[in-house]
Amino acid sequence: MNKIILTLAAAMTMSLVVCAQSTGEKSMQTEKKVSVVYFSATGTTARSARTIADVTGGTLYEIVPQQAYTSADLDWNNSKSRSSVEMNDPQSRPELKGPKADVTASDIIFIGYPIWWNQAPRIINTFIESHDLKGKTLVPFATSGGSGINNSVKVLRDTYPDLKWEDGRLLNGADRNNIRSWAGGIMGKQ
Ligand SMILES: Cc1cc2nc3c(=O)[nH]c(=O)nc-3n(C[C@H](O)[C@H](O)[C@H](O)COP(=O)(O)O)c2cc1C
């Protein structure tokens, strides 16, 4: 009888282990409150942002321009297009639409954007300047047609030296596992 009970118990333990393994992911546990804010003109950065929010359990917030960007606005071959004019003017601050992000309680804020002319789009400056981000860990992420993220982060650091910037990560081609291990590393060291 004892043998049967032991065998049953062993079998149950094994199936629990298999069950736990088959879910594939351990939850990312942290006391820290995470927000994931992003601007995306054509949807690429939005996909990375959703994955970051998903793997970190962070609150997702989209930075929406008051006036949406049309494809003509995004024409980098035209020096008079809206994006060219904005990026040529470091003081340009495109207006935000909708309620502000509630980041009061957030400790870590992932901030995502497409690289425009090797920088963060000016609406990222609008977002930064209209929210109180002091003391929070800011983690830039971006997608691009090939350029790196470093110059955009340098410009953000130089423009807002009182804020706490992580180096950030270009997420071109990053899959869920890549994003999970990168975000986990950031959260682990906070
Ligand atoms: C106005 C504009 C400027 C851009 N400048 C660059 C650039 O300097 N380097 C680069 O690699 N990609 C550049 N791109 C490409 C975008 O960074 C890339 O397509 C990005 O993934 C788009 O993200 P989104 O879909 O979230 O808007 C530019 C795109 C636009 C519209």
The ligand as an SDF file (V2000), in Angstrom:
LIG
                    3D

 31 33  0  0  0  0  0  0  0  0999 V2000
   10.9620   61.0250  -40.6030 C   0  0  0  0  0  0  0  0  0  0  0  0
   11.6890   59.7210  -40.4390 C   0  0  0  0  0  0  0  0  0  0  0  0
   13.0420   59.7190  -40.2120 C   0  0  0  0  0  0  0  0  0  0  0  0
   13.7240   58.5130  -40.0560 C   0  0  0  0  0  0  0  0  0  0  0  0
   15.0710   58.5380  -39.7860 N   0  0  0  0  0  0  0  0  0  0  0  0
   15.7340   57.3600  -39.6320 C   0  0  0  0  0  0  0  0  0  0  0  0
   17.1350   57.3720  -39.3150 C   0  0  0  0  0  0  0  0  0  0  0  0
   17.7810   58.3920  -39.1330 O   0  0  0  0  0  0  0  0  0  0  0  0
   17.7470   56.1530  -39.2050 N   0  0  0  0  0  0  0  0  0  0  0  0
   17.0800   54.9690  -39.3900 C   0  0  0  0  0  0  0  0  0  0  0  0
   17.6930   53.9210  -39.2880 O   0  0  0  0  0  0  0  0  0  0  0  0
   15.7520   54.9460  -39.6420 N   0  0  0  0  0  0  0  0  0  0  0  0
   15.0580   56.1070  -39.7560 C   0  0  0  0  0  0  0  0  0  0  0  0
   13.7090   56.0850  -40.0030 N   0  0  0  0  0  0  0  0  0  0  0  0
   13.0040   54.7830  -40.0610 C   0  0  0  0  0  0  0  0  0  0  0  0
   12.2720   54.4760  -38.7470 C   0  0  0  0  0  0  0  0  0  0  0  0
   13.1060   54.6770  -37.6190 O   0  0  0  0  0  0  0  0  0  0  0  0
   11.7800   53.0070  -38.7010 C   0  0  0  0  0  0  0  0  0  0  0  0
   11.0100   52.7190  -39.8340 O   0  0  0  0  0  0  0  0  0  0  0  0
   11.0060   52.7210  -37.4190 C   0  0  0  0  0  0  0  0  0  0  0  0
   11.0260   51.3250  -37.1610 O   0  0  0  0  0  0  0  0  0  0  0  0
    9.5550   53.1830  -37.4950 C   0  0  0  0  0  0  0  0  0  0  0  0
    8.9440   52.9380  -36.2570 O   0  0  0  0  0  0  0  0  0  0  0  0
    7.3720   53.1480  -36.0330 P   0  0  0  0  0  0  0  0  0  0  0  0
    6.6660   52.1900  -36.9760 O   0  0  0  0  0  0  0  0  0  0  0  0
    7.1580   52.7820  -34.6160 O   0  0  0  0  0  0  0  0  0  0  0  0
    7.0400   54.5640  -36.3470 O   0  0  0  0  0  0  0  0  0  0  0  0
   13.0160   57.2780  -40.1520 C   0  0  0  0  0  0  0  0  0  0  0  0
   11.6390   57.2890  -40.4080 C   0  0  0  0  0  0  0  0  0  0  0  0
   10.9750   58.4970  -40.5420 C   0  0  0  0  0  0  0  0  0  0  0  0
    9.4910   58.4900  -40.7880 C   0  0  0  0  0  0  0  0  0  0  0  0
  1  2  1  0
  2  3  1  0
  2 30  2  0
  3  4  2  0
  4  5  1  0
  4 28  1  0
  5  6  2  0
  6  7  1  0
  6 13  1  0
  7  8  2  0
  7  9  1  0
  9 10  1  0
 10 11  2  0
 10 12  1  0
 12 13  2  0
 13 14  1  0
 14 15  1  0
 14 28  1  0
 15 16  1  0
 16 17  1  0
 16 18  1  0
 18 19  1  0
 18 20  1  0
 20 21  1  0
 20 22  1  0
 22 23  1  0
 23 24  1  0
 24 25  2  0
 24 26  1  0
 24 27  1  0
 28 29  2  0
 29 30  1  0
 30 31  1  0
M  END
$$$$
